[in-house]
Amino acid sequence: MAVLVTGGAGYIGSHMAWALLDAGEDVVVIDRLSTGFRWAVPSAARFYFGDVGNRDLLARIFAENDIDAIMHFAGSIVVPESVAHPLEYYDNNTTNTRLLAAAAIDAGIPHFVFSSTAAVYGEQRDDTPVAETASVQPKNPYGQSKLMAEVMLRDAASAHDFRFVALRYFNVAGADPEGRTGLSTEGATHLIKIACEAALGRRSGVEIYGTDYPTLDGTGVRDYIHVSDLVNAHLKALSYLRRGGEALIANCGYGKGYSVLDVLQTVMRVSRQKFEVQYRPRRPGDAASVVANATVARRLLDWTPRHDDLETIVHTALDWEQNLSARKVGDLRALQQRIASAAF
């Protein structure tokens, strides 16, 4: 049996493809390459170029591959962008998830692991880690679009032979410790990537949005989870579903938060480089503090993180940024050689 990874050329999806292959799974990837990269897809995975909302392409994929599970990463994730372009987010995150789930049900594919987000919780009343039983009150269309998709999956699971696990991510960071893939998108909004780019001289500095939050240093606090631990949670979710587990929603985080200033200081310390920091007003849709209670994942999915350390996360992110810079130089040289060869 094979696992279909949507968005498998992207940051988390490419890590997932590698982890599945490492676990001995047969992997199929679909990606429209809007933010992902073809080179990020492992050569052992079968690749289809296209959108998860394309019913004809999904029918072809399901006909050509013996798929028993879908891991759905394809989607849009930038909070300020979702505020500016909400309908695009509802289309890509909500409508396309509905189309994908419907196609899976029609094809008799019973297992579905969904990439959700802690943004569904919005602003909580206190600083205690957020459990799955907390109220869901998204502050932005990104979180709302993911919550709507969760509701659809829940209702579909009640009506069909179809079970899902929705994993609510907190802040994903870091890169594959083996250096095979990492966060490569130009203009990414992830804080640790931005700080690593600044430390390596690829940005002039880092902007902090909001210094008046009700936190210890006034900057936003987030629970950062290493991408390798996150994809391991997906492997655990897949095993859980294949064992007959019921529909489940689970948080993925470490249960402790770091402020924006904590992160920047750690990147400076690990890289041994200082960079400029500029202070800006709060951005719309941002919460002051979001930290996970991941008891459900640890207990029901038997998930045990192995990279629960901010410095480890930063080390792997920095290593990948250096790798990415070298890759870009190599790609440019290869392009120049092809142009030179074509000229003669």
Contacts in CASP RR format, 6 or more apart in sequence:
PFRMAT RR
TARGET T0000
AUTHOR 0000-0000-0000
METHOD contacts of the structure
MODEL  1
MAVLVTGGAGYIGSHMAWALLDAGEDVVVIDRLSTGFRWAVPSAARFYFG
DVGNRDLLARIFAENDIDAIMHFAGSIVVPESVAHPLEYYDNNTTNTRLL
AAAAIDAGIPHFVFSSTAAVYGEQRDDTPVAETASVQPKNPYGQSKLMAE
VMLRDAASAHDFRFVALRYFNVAGADPEGRTGLSTEGATHLIKIACEAAL
GRRSGVEIYGTDYPTLDGTGVRDYIHVSDLVNAHLKALSYLRRGGEALIA
NCGYGKGYSVLDVLQTVMRVSRQKFEVQYRPRRPGDAASVVANATVARRL
LDWTPRHDDLETIVHTALDWEQNLSARKVGDLRALQQRIASAAF
1 26 0 8 1.000
1 66 0 8 1.000
1 67 0 8 1.000
1 68 0 8 1.000
1 69 0 8 1.000
2 25 0 8 1.000
2 26 0 8 1.000
2 27 0 8 1.000
2 28 0 8 1.000
2 46 0 8 1.000
2 65 0 8 1.000
2 66 0 8 1.000
2 67 0 8 1.000
2 68 0 8 1.000
3 20 0 8 1.000
3 25 0 8 1.000
3 26 0 8 1.000
3 27 0 8 1.000
3 28 0 8 1.000
3 67 0 8 1.000
3 68 0 8 1.000
3 69 0 8 1.000
3 70 0 8 1.000
3 71 0 8 1.000
3 238 0 8 1.000
4 28 0 8 1.000
4 29 0 8 1.000
4 30 0 8 1.000
4 61 0 8 1.000
4 65 0 8 1.000
4 67 0 8 1.000
4 69 0 8 1.000
4 70 0 8 1.000
4 71 0 8 1.000
4 109 0 8 1.000
5 13 0 8 1.000
5 16 0 8 1.000
5 17 0 8 1.000
5 20 0 8 1.000
5 27 0 8 1.000
5 28 0 8 1.000
5 29 0 8 1.000
5 30 0 8 1.000
5 45 0 8 1.000
5 71 0 8 1.000
5 73 0 8 1.000
6 29 0 8 1.000
6 30 0 8 1.000
6 31 0 8 1.000
6 52 0 8 1.000
6 70 0 8 1.000
6 71 0 8 1.000
6 72 0 8 1.000
6 73 0 8 1.000
6 74 0 8 1.000
6 100 0 8 1.000
7 13 0 8 1.000
7 29 0 8 1.000
7 30 0 8 1.000
7 31 0 8 1.000
7 36 0 8 1.000
7 52 0 8 1.000
7 73 0 8 1.000
7 74 0 8 1.000
7 75 0 8 1.000
8 14 0 8 1.000
8 16 0 8 1.000
8 17 0 8 1.000
8 29 0 8 1.000
8 30 0 8 1.000
8 31 0 8 1.000
8 36 0 8 1.000
8 40 0 8 1.000
8 41 0 8 1.000
8 73 0 8 1.000
8 74 0 8 1.000
9 29 0 8 1.000
9 31 0 8 1.000
9 33 0 8 1.000
9 36 0 8 1.000
9 37 0 8 1.000
9 38 0 8 1.000
9 40 0 8 1.000
9 41 0 8 1.000
9 47 0 8 1.000
10 31 0 8 1.000
10 35 0 8 1.000
10 36 0 8 1.000
10 37 0 8 1.000
10 40 0 8 1.000
10 73 0 8 1.000
10 184 0 8 1.000
10 185 0 8 1.000
11 36 0 8 1.000
11 172 0 8 1.000
11 181 0 8 1.000
11 182 0 8 1.000
11 183 0 8 1.000
11 184 0 8 1.000
11 185 0 8 1.000
11 227 0 8 1.000
12 73 0 8 1.000
12 115 0 8 1.000
12 172 0 8 1.000
12 227 0 8 1.000
12 230 0 8 1.000
12 231 0 8 1.000
13 71 0 8 1.000
13 73 0 8 1.000
13 231 0 8 1.000
14 36 0 8 1.000
14 37 0 8 1.000
14 40 0 8 1.000
14 41 0 8 1.000
14 42 0 8 1.000
14 181 0 8 1.000
14 182 0 8 1.000
15 176 0 8 1.000
15 181 0 8 1.000
15 182 0 8 1.000
15 227 0 8 1.000
15 228 0 8 1.000
15 230 0 8 1.000
15 231 0 8 1.000
16 71 0 8 1.000
16 73 0 8 1.000
16 231 0 8 1.000
16 234 0 8 1.000
17 27 0 8 1.000
17 29 0 8 1.000
17 41 0 8 1.000
17 42 0 8 1.000
17 45 0 8 1.000
18 42 0 8 1.000
18 176 0 8 1.000
18 180 0 8 1.000
18 181 0 8 1.000
19 228 0 8 1.000
19 231 0 8 1.000
19 232 0 8 1.000
19 234 0 8 1.000
19 235 0 8 1.000
20 27 0 8 1.000
20 71 0 8 1.000
20 235 0 8 1.000
21 27 0 8 1.000
21 42 0 8 1.000
21 44 0 8 1.000
21 45 0 8 1.000
23 235 0 8 1.000
26 65 0 8 1.000
26 66 0 8 1.000
27 42 0 8 1.000
27 44 0 8 1.000
27 45 0 8 1.000
27 46 0 8 1.000
28 45 0 8 1.000
28 46 0 8 1.000
28 47 0 8 1.000
28 48 0 8 1.000
28 61 0 8 1.000
28 65 0 8 1.000
28 67 0 8 1.000
29 41 0 8 1.000
29 45 0 8 1.000
29 46 0 8 1.000
29 47 0 8 1.000
29 48 0 8 1.000
30 47 0 8 1.000
30 48 0 8 1.000
30 49 0 8 1.000
30 50 0 8 1.000
30 52 0 8 1.000
30 57 0 8 1.000
30 58 0 8 1.000
30 61 0 8 1.000
30 74 0 8 1.000
31 41 0 8 1.000
31 47 0 8 1.000
31 48 0 8 1.000
31 49 0 8 1.000
31 50 0 8 1.000
31 74 0 8 1.000
32 49 0 8 1.000
32 50 0 8 1.000
32 51 0 8 1.000
32 74 0 8 1.000
33 49 0 8 1.000
33 50 0 8 1.000
35 185 0 8 1.000
36 184 0 8 1.000
36 185 0 8 1.000
37 184 0 8 1.000
38 47 0 8 1.000
40 181 0 8 1.000
40 182 0 8 1.000
40 184 0 8 1.000
41 47 0 8 1.000
42 180 0 8 1.000
46 65 0 8 1.000
48 57 0 8 1.000
48 60 0 8 1.000
48 61 0 8 1.000
50 57 0 8 1.000
51 57 0 8 1.000
51 74 0 8 1.000
51 96 0 8 1.000
52 58 0 8 1.000
52 72 0 8 1.000
52 74 0 8 1.000
52 96 0 8 1.000
52 99 0 8 1.000
52 100 0 8 1.000
53 95 0 8 1.000
53 96 0 8 1.000
53 99 0 8 1.000
53 100 0 8 1.000
55 99 0 8 1.000
55 103 0 8 1.000
58 99 0 8 1.000
58 100 0 8 1.000
58 103 0 8 1.000
58 107 0 8 1.000
59 103 0 8 1.000
59 107 0 8 1.000
61 67 0 8 1.000
62 103 0 8 1.000
62 107 0 8 1.000
62 109 0 8 1.000
67 107 0 8 1.000
67 109 0 8 1.000
68 109 0 8 1.000
68 110 0 8 1.000
68 111 0 8 1.000
68 242 0 8 1.000
69 109 0 8 1.000
69 110 0 8 1.000
69 111 0 8 1.000
69 112 0 8 1.000
69 113 0 8 1.000
69 238 0 8 1.000
69 241 0 8 1.000
69 242 0 8 1.000
70 100 0 8 1.000
70 104 0 8 1.000
70 109 0 8 1.000
70 111 0 8 1.000
70 112 0 8 1.000
70 113 0 8 1.000
71 113 0 8 1.000
71 115 0 8 1.000
71 234 0 8 1.000
71 238 0 8 1.000
72 97 0 8 1.000
72 100 0 8 1.000
72 112 0 8 1.000
72 113 0 8 1.000
72 114 0 8 1.000
72 115 0 8 1.000
73 115 0 8 1.000
74 92 0 8 1.000
74 96 0 8 1.000
75 92 0 8 1.000
75 93 0 8 1.000
75 96 0 8 1.000
75 115 0 8 1.000
76 82 0 8 1.000
76 88 0 8 1.000
76 89 0 8 1.000
76 92 0 8 1.000
76 93 0 8 1.000
76 142 0 8 1.000
76 145 0 8 1.000
77 117 0 8 1.000
77 142 0 8 1.000
78 142 0 8 1.000
78 189 0 8 1.000
79 119 0 8 1.000
79 140 0 8 1.000
79 142 0 8 1.000
79 283 0 8 1.000
79 285 0 8 1.000
79 286 0 8 1.000
80 189 0 8 1.000
80 283 0 8 1.000
80 284 0 8 1.000
80 285 0 8 1.000
81 89 0 8 1.000
81 142 0 8 1.000
82 89 0 8 1.000
82 140 0 8 1.000
82 141 0 8 1.000
82 142 0 8 1.000
82 143 0 8 1.000
82 145 0 8 1.000
83 140 0 8 1.000
83 141 0 8 1.000
83 284 0 8 1.000
83 285 0 8 1.000
86 141 0 8 1.000
89 141 0 8 1.000
89 142 0 8 1.000
89 145 0 8 1.000
90 141 0 8 1.000
90 144 0 8 1.000
90 145 0 8 1.000
90 148 0 8 1.000
92 145 0 8 1.000
93 142 0 8 1.000
93 145 0 8 1.000
93 146 0 8 1.000
93 149 0 8 1.000
94 145 0 8 1.000
94 146 0 8 1.000
94 148 0 8 1.000
94 149 0 8 1.000
94 152 0 8 1.000
97 114 0 8 1.000
97 149 0 8 1.000
97 152 0 8 1.000
97 153 0 8 1.000
98 149 0 8 1.000
98 152 0 8 1.000
101 112 0 8 1.000
101 152 0 8 1.000
101 153 0 8 1.000
101 156 0 8 1.000
101 162 0 8 1.000
102 156 0 8 1.000
104 112 0 8 1.000
104 162 0 8 1.000
105 156 0 8 1.000
105 160 0 8 1.000
105 161 0 8 1.000
105 162 0 8 1.000
108 161 0 8 1.000
110 161 0 8 1.000
110 162 0 8 1.000
110 163 0 8 1.000
110 241 0 8 1.000
111 163 0 8 1.000
111 164 0 8 1.000
111 238 0 8 1.000
111 241 0 8 1.000
111 242 0 8 1.000
112 153 0 8 1.000
112 162 0 8 1.000
112 163 0 8 1.000
112 164 0 8 1.000
112 165 0 8 1.000
112 241 0 8 1.000
113 164 0 8 1.000
113 165 0 8 1.000
113 167 0 8 1.000
113 234 0 8 1.000
113 237 0 8 1.000
113 238 0 8 1.000
113 241 0 8 1.000
114 149 0 8 1.000
114 150 0 8 1.000
114 153 0 8 1.000
114 164 0 8 1.000
114 165 0 8 1.000
114 166 0 8 1.000
114 167 0 8 1.000
115 167 0 8 1.000
115 169 0 8 1.000
116 146 0 8 1.000
116 147 0 8 1.000
116 149 0 8 1.000
116 150 0 8 1.000
116 166 0 8 1.000
116 167 0 8 1.000
116 168 0 8 1.000
116 169 0 8 1.000
116 249 0 8 1.000
117 142 0 8 1.000
117 143 0 8 1.000
117 146 0 8 1.000
117 168 0 8 1.000
117 169 0 8 1.000
118 130 0 8 1.000
118 168 0 8 1.000
118 169 0 8 1.000
118 170 0 8 1.000
118 171 0 8 1.000
118 223 0 8 1.000
118 251 0 8 1.000
118 290 0 8 1.000
118 292 0 8 1.000
119 138 0 8 1.000
119 139 0 8 1.000
119 140 0 8 1.000
119 142 0 8 1.000
119 143 0 8 1.000
119 146 0 8 1.000
120 136 0 8 1.000
120 138 0 8 1.000
120 143 0 8 1.000
120 144 0 8 1.000
120 146 0 8 1.000
120 147 0 8 1.000
120 150 0 8 1.000
120 168 0 8 1.000
121 130 0 8 1.000
121 134 0 8 1.000
121 135 0 8 1.000
121 136 0 8 1.000
121 137 0 8 1.000
121 138 0 8 1.000
121 168 0 8 1.000
121 287 0 8 1.000
121 290 0 8 1.000
122 136 0 8 1.000
122 137 0 8 1.000
122 138 0 8 1.000
122 139 0 8 1.000
122 143 0 8 1.000
122 287 0 8 1.000
122 290 0 8 1.000
123 137 0 8 1.000
123 139 0 8 1.000
123 287 0 8 1.000
123 288 0 8 1.000
124 130 0 8 1.000
124 134 0 8 1.000
124 135 0 8 1.000
124 287 0 8 1.000
124 289 0 8 1.000
124 290 0 8 1.000
127 221 0 8 1.000
127 289 0 8 1.000
127 291 0 8 1.000
128 293 0 8 1.000
129 223 0 8 1.000
129 255 0 8 1.000
129 291 0 8 1.000
129 292 0 8 1.000
129 293 0 8 1.000
130 251 0 8 1.000
130 290 0 8 1.000
130 291 0 8 1.000
130 292 0 8 1.000
130 293 0 8 1.000
131 251 0 8 1.000
131 293 0 8 1.000
131 295 0 8 1.000
131 296 0 8 1.000
132 168 0 8 1.000
132 249 0 8 1.000
132 250 0 8 1.000
132 251 0 8 1.000
132 293 0 8 1.000
132 296 0 8 1.000
136 147 0 8 1.000
138 144 0 8 1.000
138 146 0 8 1.000
138 147 0 8 1.000
139 285 0 8 1.000
139 286 0 8 1.000
139 287 0 8 1.000
140 284 0 8 1.000
140 285 0 8 1.000
150 166 0 8 1.000
150 249 0 8 1.000
153 164 0 8 1.000
153 166 0 8 1.000
153 247 0 8 1.000
154 164 0 8 1.000
154 247 0 8 1.000
156 162 0 8 1.000
156 164 0 8 1.000
157 163 0 8 1.000
157 164 0 8 1.000
157 247 0 8 1.000
163 241 0 8 1.000
163 244 0 8 1.000
163 245 0 8 1.000
163 246 0 8 1.000
163 247 0 8 1.000
164 241 0 8 1.000
164 247 0 8 1.000
164 248 0 8 1.000
165 237 0 8 1.000
165 240 0 8 1.000
165 241 0 8 1.000
165 247 0 8 1.000
165 248 0 8 1.000
165 249 0 8 1.000
165 250 0 8 1.000
165 301 0 8 1.000
166 248 0 8 1.000
166 249 0 8 1.000
166 250 0 8 1.000
167 230 0 8 1.000
167 233 0 8 1.000
167 234 0 8 1.000
167 237 0 8 1.000
167 250 0 8 1.000
167 251 0 8 1.000
167 252 0 8 1.000
167 297 0 8 1.000
168 249 0 8 1.000
168 250 0 8 1.000
168 251 0 8 1.000
168 252 0 8 1.000
168 292 0 8 1.000
169 225 0 8 1.000
169 230 0 8 1.000
169 252 0 8 1.000
169 253 0 8 1.000
170 222 0 8 1.000
170 223 0 8 1.000
170 224 0 8 1.000
170 225 0 8 1.000
170 251 0 8 1.000
170 252 0 8 1.000
170 253 0 8 1.000
170 254 0 8 1.000
170 290 0 8 1.000
170 291 0 8 1.000
170 292 0 8 1.000
171 190 0 8 1.000
171 191 0 8 1.000
171 222 0 8 1.000
171 223 0 8 1.000
171 224 0 8 1.000
171 225 0 8 1.000
172 190 0 8 1.000
172 224 0 8 1.000
172 225 0 8 1.000
172 226 0 8 1.000
172 227 0 8 1.000
172 230 0 8 1.000
173 183 0 8 1.000
173 190 0 8 1.000
173 191 0 8 1.000
173 192 0 8 1.000
173 193 0 8 1.000
173 224 0 8 1.000
173 225 0 8 1.000
173 226 0 8 1.000
173 227 0 8 1.000
173 313 0 8 1.000
173 314 0 8 1.000
173 317 0 8 1.000
174 182 0 8 1.000
174 183 0 8 1.000
174 192 0 8 1.000
174 226 0 8 1.000
174 227 0 8 1.000
174 228 0 8 1.000
174 313 0 8 1.000
174 314 0 8 1.000
174 316 0 8 1.000
174 317 0 8 1.000
174 320 0 8 1.000
175 181 0 8 1.000
175 182 0 8 1.000
175 183 0 8 1.000
175 227 0 8 1.000
175 316 0 8 1.000
175 317 0 8 1.000
175 319 0 8 1.000
175 320 0 8 1.000
176 182 0 8 1.000
176 227 0 8 1.000
176 228 0 8 1.000
176 316 0 8 1.000
176 320 0 8 1.000
177 228 0 8 1.000
177 307 0 8 1.000
177 316 0 8 1.000
179 316 0 8 1.000
179 319 0 8 1.000
179 320 0 8 1.000
179 323 0 8 1.000
182 227 0 8 1.000
182 320 0 8 1.000
182 324 0 8 1.000
183 190 0 8 1.000
183 193 0 8 1.000
183 317 0 8 1.000
183 320 0 8 1.000
184 324 0 8 1.000
188 194 0 8 1.000
191 206 0 8 1.000
191 222 0 8 1.000
191 260 0 8 1.000
191 263 0 8 1.000
192 224 0 8 1.000
192 263 0 8 1.000
192 267 0 8 1.000
192 313 0 8 1.000
192 314 0 8 1.000
192 317 0 8 1.000
193 317 0 8 1.000
193 321 0 8 1.000
194 203 0 8 1.000
194 206 0 8 1.000
195 206 0 8 1.000
195 263 0 8 1.000
195 264 0 8 1.000
195 267 0 8 1.000
195 275 0 8 1.000
196 267 0 8 1.000
196 271 0 8 1.000
196 314 0 8 1.000
196 317 0 8 1.000
196 318 0 8 1.000
196 321 0 8 1.000
197 203 0 8 1.000
197 321 0 8 1.000
198 204 0 8 1.000
198 205 0 8 1.000
198 206 0 8 1.000
198 267 0 8 1.000
198 275 0 8 1.000
198 276 0 8 1.000
199 267 0 8 1.000
199 268 0 8 1.000
199 271 0 8 1.000
199 273 0 8 1.000
199 275 0 8 1.000
199 318 0 8 1.000
200 271 0 8 1.000
200 273 0 8 1.000
200 318 0 8 1.000
200 321 0 8 1.000
200 322 0 8 1.000
200 325 0 8 1.000
201 273 0 8 1.000
201 275 0 8 1.000
202 321 0 8 1.000
202 325 0 8 1.000
203 275 0 8 1.000
204 275 0 8 1.000
204 276 0 8 1.000
205 275 0 8 1.000
205 276 0 8 1.000
205 277 0 8 1.000
205 278 0 8 1.000
206 264 0 8 1.000
206 275 0 8 1.000
206 276 0 8 1.000
206 277 0 8 1.000
206 278 0 8 1.000
207 277 0 8 1.000
207 278 0 8 1.000
207 279 0 8 1.000
207 280 0 8 1.000
208 219 0 8 1.000
208 260 0 8 1.000
208 261 0 8 1.000
208 264 0 8 1.000
208 277 0 8 1.000
208 278 0 8 1.000
208 279 0 8 1.000
208 280 0 8 1.000
209 280 0 8 1.000
209 281 0 8 1.000
209 282 0 8 1.000
209 283 0 8 1.000
209 286 0 8 1.000
210 218 0 8 1.000
210 219 0 8 1.000
210 220 0 8 1.000
210 279 0 8 1.000
210 280 0 8 1.000
210 281 0 8 1.000
210 282 0 8 1.000
210 283 0 8 1.000
210 286 0 8 1.000
211 218 0 8 1.000
211 219 0 8 1.000
211 279 0 8 1.000
212 218 0 8 1.000
212 282 0 8 1.000
213 219 0 8 1.000
213 220 0 8 1.000
213 221 0 8 1.000
213 282 0 8 1.000
213 288 0 8 1.000
213 289 0 8 1.000
214 288 0 8 1.000
214 289 0 8 1.000
215 221 0 8 1.000
215 259 0 8 1.000
215 288 0 8 1.000
215 289 0 8 1.000
216 259 0 8 1.000
217 259 0 8 1.000
217 261 0 8 1.000
217 262 0 8 1.000
218 259 0 8 1.000
219 259 0 8 1.000
219 260 0 8 1.000
219 261 0 8 1.000
220 259 0 8 1.000
220 260 0 8 1.000
220 286 0 8 1.000
220 287 0 8 1.000
220 288 0 8 1.000
220 289 0 8 1.000
221 257 0 8 1.000
221 258 0 8 1.000
221 259 0 8 1.000
221 288 0 8 1.000
221 289 0 8 1.000
221 290 0 8 1.000
221 291 0 8 1.000
222 257 0 8 1.000
222 258 0 8 1.000
222 289 0 8 1.000
222 290 0 8 1.000
222 291 0 8 1.000
223 253 0 8 1.000
223 254 0 8 1.000
223 255 0 8 1.000
223 256 0 8 1.000
223 257 0 8 1.000
223 258 0 8 1.000
223 290 0 8 1.000
223 291 0 8 1.000
223 292 0 8 1.000
224 254 0 8 1.000
224 257 0 8 1.000
224 258 0 8 1.000
224 263 0 8 1.000
224 310 0 8 1.000
224 313 0 8 1.000
225 252 0 8 1.000
225 253 0 8 1.000
225 254 0 8 1.000
225 292 0 8 1.000
225 305 0 8 1.000
226 305 0 8 1.000
226 307 0 8 1.000
226 308 0 8 1.000
226 312 0 8 1.000
226 313 0 8 1.000
226 316 0 8 1.000
228 306 0 8 1.000
228 307 0 8 1.000
229 252 0 8 1.000
229 253 0 8 1.000
229 305 0 8 1.000
229 306 0 8 1.000
229 307 0 8 1.000
229 308 0 8 1.000
230 252 0 8 1.000
232 303 0 8 1.000
232 305 0 8 1.000
232 306 0 8 1.000
233 250 0 8 1.000
233 252 0 8 1.000
233 297 0 8 1.000
233 301 0 8 1.000
233 303 0 8 1.000
236 297 0 8 1.000
236 301 0 8 1.000
236 302 0 8 1.000
236 303 0 8 1.000
237 248 0 8 1.000
237 250 0 8 1.000
237 301 0 8 1.000
240 248 0 8 1.000
240 300 0 8 1.000
240 301 0 8 1.000
248 296 0 8 1.000
248 300 0 8 1.000
248 301 0 8 1.000
249 296 0 8 1.000
250 294 0 8 1.000
250 296 0 8 1.000
250 297 0 8 1.000
250 300 0 8 1.000
250 301 0 8 1.000
251 292 0 8 1.000
251 293 0 8 1.000
251 294 0 8 1.000
251 296 0 8 1.000
251 297 0 8 1.000
252 292 0 8 1.000
252 294 0 8 1.000
252 297 0 8 1.000
252 303 0 8 1.000
253 292 0 8 1.000
253 294 0 8 1.000
253 297 0 8 1.000
253 305 0 8 1.000
254 292 0 8 1.000
254 294 0 8 1.000
254 305 0 8 1.000
254 308 0 8 1.000
255 291 0 8 1.000
255 292 0 8 1.000
255 293 0 8 1.000
255 294 0 8 1.000
256 291 0 8 1.000
257 289 0 8 1.000
257 291 0 8 1.000
258 266 0 8 1.000
258 310 0 8 1.000
262 310 0 8 1.000
263 310 0 8 1.000
263 314 0 8 1.000
264 277 0 8 1.000
266 310 0 8 1.000
266 311 0 8 1.000
266 314 0 8 1.000
267 314 0 8 1.000
267 318 0 8 1.000
268 274 0 8 1.000
268 275 0 8 1.000
269 311 0 8 1.000
270 311 0 8 1.000
270 314 0 8 1.000
270 315 0 8 1.000
270 318 0 8 1.000
271 314 0 8 1.000
271 318 0 8 1.000
294 303 0 8 1.000
297 303 0 8 1.000
298 304 0 8 1.000
307 313 0 8 1.000
307 316 0 8 1.000
END
